[in-house]
Amino acid sequence: MAFELTERQQQNRHAMRSNIRKARMALSERTQHEAALAVSTQLFQLPEFAQAQSVGAYLATSGELSLTPLIEHCWLTQKSVAVPVIDAHEAGKMLFFTYTPSTRMQLNQFAMQEPIPAQANAIALESVHLLCVPLVAFDAQGQRLGMGGGYYDRLLEKWQRGQLPRLFPVGVAHDCQQVEQIPTAPWDIPLPMIITPSKQWRFSLPSV
């Protein structure tokens, strides 16, 4: 990118990540379970979900909002589920593979569960209709702060440029992950929708 964050901005983003991750890790098991059900129920009601044949999800870690109810519902209703796999051959790239109850899993370099690529079916992102996007923090303008690896930033850039016309990305999070304002970077791309257990936001975003 042509622009870089100042040291102060970098520090603010780092502190925000640290504080929000601690907050969501502190949530009780019951709160986590109830939050997962509440967000999944809202997702079920979206017209984008009803129309989707393939749903992109993630496997929660470090207090992230669990998508287990959503994934299991997709399995029951014959919707394909795709989850990310870190590309071992290209730095910063994320691929998607089919995820079923029988999918064999492995831990990646971030100690996150992912399908074993050699034993799963790759899914082109162009075939995914609804994508649940994880985040660390968000604000009421649709801005998202991720973990800092840039994996979803690159994906969202392709979506923003119109290269993934069938994709509808939705940010999902706990209520405690909302902040007043994300200190944005030039490469940050706002989401068209964010859902928490208690609320949902749908944004009208400018076209590129």
N, C-alpha and C positions, 0 to 999 in steps of 0.2 A: 504494500500500500504506500501511497505517496506521503501520508501523514502518520506521525507517531504520537503516542500518548506522552504527556509530560510525566516526570517522575511522580509528581503529586497525584495525578490521575491514576497512575499505575498502583500507587499505594492505596488509594481510595477503593479501587476495584478489588485489590487483594484483601483489604480489611473487610469489605462487604462480603466477599466469598467466605472468609473465615467465620464471621459472625453468623451468617445465615446457615451455614452448614452445621454449626454448633446448635443452633436453635432447632433445626429439623431433626438432628440426631437425638435431641432431648425429648422429643415427642414420645408419649407412651405407646405401647403396643396397641392398646385399644384405640387411641386417637389415630394412629396410623391406619388401622383396619377400617375405621369409620370413614376416614378421609378417602381411602381407596374406593370404597363403595359409593360415596357421594359423588366423586369425580367421574367414576365409570358410569353411573346412572345418568349423569348429564351428557356424557359422550353418546350413550345409547340413543338419546333423544335428538341428536343433531341430524338434520337432513343429509349432511355429508357422510355421516356414519351409515345411515340407512342405504345410501347409494353405493357405498364402498364395497368392493369385492375383496380388496386387499388392504389390510391395516398395518401400518408401521408402528411398532411399540418399542419399549426398552425394558431391560431387566433391572429393577431398582436396586440401588446400592447406597450406602452411606446416608440413610434416612430419606432418600428420594421417595416421592409418592409412588406407591406400588400400583402397577397396572394389571395385577393378577386377575381381578374380577373381569376386566375388559378382555384380556387374553382368553380366559376360559369361556366367556360368552361368545367370542368369535369362533372358537373351536366348535361350540355347540350349534352355532348357526351357519356353519360351513363357510365362514369368511377366512381367507388366508391371512396368516400372521407372519410378519417379517420383523426381524430384530437385527441390530447392527453388529458387524464384525470389523475389527480394526484390520486394515489391509497390511499384510506382512511385507508386501513388496513395494508399496508406495507410501512414503511418510505423509501423515496428515489426512489420509484418505480412509473413508469408511464405506464398507459394502453392506448389503442387506441379504440375509438368508432366511429361508423358511424356518419357522419355529413351530413344532408340534409337540404333543406329549411324549413322543418317542425320540425326539432330537437328542443326539449325544452332544454333551457340552464340554467346554474347556475353560480355563482361566486365561485371560489375556495379560498383557504386560501391566495393566492397571488393576489386576486382581479382580476383574469383572467377568461374570459368566457370559459366554458367547458360544454359538454353535461351532462345532468342528467343521471348517469349510470343506474338507475332503469328504465329509459324510452328510452334507446337507445341500439343498438346492439353492443356488443364488437367485435372487429376484432383482430385476432391473428396477431402479427407483422410479422410472417412468411408469411402472405397473402398480405402484403404491398410490392409493387414493386418499387415505387419511393418515397423517403422520403425527403421532404424539411426541412432542419435543420436550426433553427434560431441560431443566434450568436450575440455577442456584438462586437467582433473584429476578424479580420483574417489577415493572411499575405500571401505572394506570394508562400509560401511553403505548403499551405494547412492547416496550423495550425489554430485552432479555439479557441476562448476564449468565454465561455458561461457566464451565470449569476452566476455560482458558486454553484448551487444546485446539479450538477452531474447527473441529469436525462438523458440527452442525452449522457453524457460520458459513462454511463452504457450500454445504447443501442448500442452505437458505438463499445464498447468493444465486445459485442456479435457478431456484424457484422464482426469486424476484426478477430475474432476467427473462422469465417466460420459458425457460428450458424444461420445466416440469409442469405443464399446463393442467394435468389431471390431479396434481397433488394439492391437498389442503392441510397445511401444518397447524397444529394446535398445541400451545404451550400448556403444560399441566404442572401444578405445584400445590404445596400446602399454603394455607392462608398466611402463615408466619413468614413466607418467602417474599411477600410484597414489601417494597420499599417506596419511599416518596419519589425518588428519581434515580435512575441508573446513570452513573457517569459513563456516557456512551463513547465508543471508539468509532473512527470513520468506517470500519468494516461491519459494525453492528447493524443487523437488519431486524426491524420490528416484526412481530408476529401478527397475523390477521385475527387471532383469537387466543385467549388465555382462560383456563378454567381452574378454579380452586374449589374446595368443598363447599364454600358458602356463596360463591359468586362466579359469574362469567362475563367476560368482556369480548365484544366483537368490534373490530376496528375497520374503518375505511382507510385503506392505505393508498398512497399515490402510486401510479404506475410508472415504470421506468421507460 
